[in-house]
Amino acid sequence: MKGTFPIHKFRELRTPFYYYDTKVLRDTLSCIRTEAARYGNYSVHYAVKANANPKVLAIIRENGLGADCVSGGEIRAAIKAGFPTGKIVFAGVGKADWEINLGLDYDIFCFNVESVPELEIINELAAAKGKVANVAFRINPNVGAHTHANITTGLAENKFGISMQDMDHVIDIAQNMKNLRFIGLHFHIGSQILDMGDFVALCNRVNELQEARHIRIEHVNVGGGLGIDYGHPNRQPIPDFKSYFETYNSHLKLRPHQTLHFELGRAVVGQCGSLISQVLYVKQGTNKQFAILDAGMTDLIRPALYQAFHKIENITSDAPVQAYDVVGPICESSDVFGKAIDLNGVKRGDLIALRSAGAYGEIMASGYNCRELPQGYTSDELV
Ligand code: LLP
C-alpha cells in the first residue's frame, strides 16, 4: 500500500521538498491530547529539535502543547510560533550565556540543568537580572534503551545529565543558591523506543530515587523517546500513545500534586512528513540498477548517519516492481537511501516519496556541496 499525495500540485514545485500531511499531524495531536488528558496531571511538550518548520510548529501550538527547546534559536522559534513562554523548558549540556539570558528574559518555565558549573552560571546570570530561575536536574538514570547506539542517551557513559550518585550533593548546592528554585527532576533515555519495557525501567528508577531520597519536587519530566513504525507509515500513522501514557500511569509512583512532563518529538511529527524527490537518472550497474534522485543526504541524513530505514515509494508509477539501489547526487559513497529496494518501475521524472521523514528530516538538512536547503509545504497549502 502506498500513501496518497497531491501529485498534480507536486509537479508545480521544485524538488526536493518536504511535504507535511496536516491531517495526519492533527489526528496525531488529537490522540495525544485525548490519551494524556485521561490522567489530569500530565503535561506534554513538543521537542522542537524534531522539526521547527513554522507551519508545523503553529499547528502543534494550536493543540496546546508546551515546547522543549535545546538552544536559543529553538526558544526564539517556539516564541515566534506563539508557544506561551511559561510552557517552555530549556535543556542541553552546553547552554551559552546569551541563551541562558534569553530564557531568563522570557521567564521560561524551567531550565533543565546538566552540571554544577552550569548551575552556577544560571544563578549568577539570574542574580544580575534580579530574577529567580526555575531549575530541574537532568539525572542520568543509567537505563539503556534498545535503540541505535547514536541515539541512546541515558547510560552512564553518555555526556548527558548528572549521575545518580551526585544528585543529593547537587540538590544541596542548588538549595543554597538564592537565585534558583529547584522544582524537579528530568530524565531522557533515548529515542525511537518501541519497547514499553524501556519506559518501565525508567519508571522504576525514578521511583527508587524518589523513595530513597525523600526529595520534595513538584515536577517530574521523563523526556521523550516514543518511536514510530518506519516500516508501515500507512498502516500505523499514529503511534501507540494509549500504551505509552498507560505505561507511565501504571508504573510511575507520582506523589500527590506532582505533574508529569513529557518531551515528545519524533512521535508527534515523524509520520506526517515525506521527502519528495524526482528521479534524475536510472543507471544500469554490473549486477544492479540505480535510481538516482535529486534528493541526497543533505536533505535527509538519517540513512547515512544512523543506517535508518525510510520506506521509499514511487508515487507516479504502477509499472511492475523491480529492485533498485536508491541514491542521491552527493559526492559521498554513504549518500544512499536504500539498497535493493522494490519500487514500481522507475523512469526519469518519476516522483519518489521517502516516508516517515517529518522528524529529524528538514531540520537536519545541510548546505553541503553548496546545495539549497529543501523547502517544506503543508497539505493545507497545496489544495
Ligand atoms: N528530550 C530530550 C532531552 C532529548 O534529548 C530528545 C531527543 C527528546 C526529548 C525528543 O526525543 P524523541 O521523542 O524525538 O525521541 N536525530 C536523531 C534523534 C536525536 C534525538 C535527540 N534527543 C534521529 O534522527 O533519529
Boltz pocket constraint, residues with backbone or C-beta under 6 A from the ligand:
constraints:
  - pocket:
      binder: B
      contacts: [[A, 47], [A, 50], [A, 68], [A, 91], [A, 151], [A, 153], [A, 187], [A, 188], [A, 190], [A, 191], [A, 192], [A, 223], [A, 224], [A, 225], [A, 226], [A, 263], [A, 264], [A, 265], [A, 266], [A, 267], [A, 302], [A, 306], [A, 359], [A, 360]]
      max_distance: 6.0
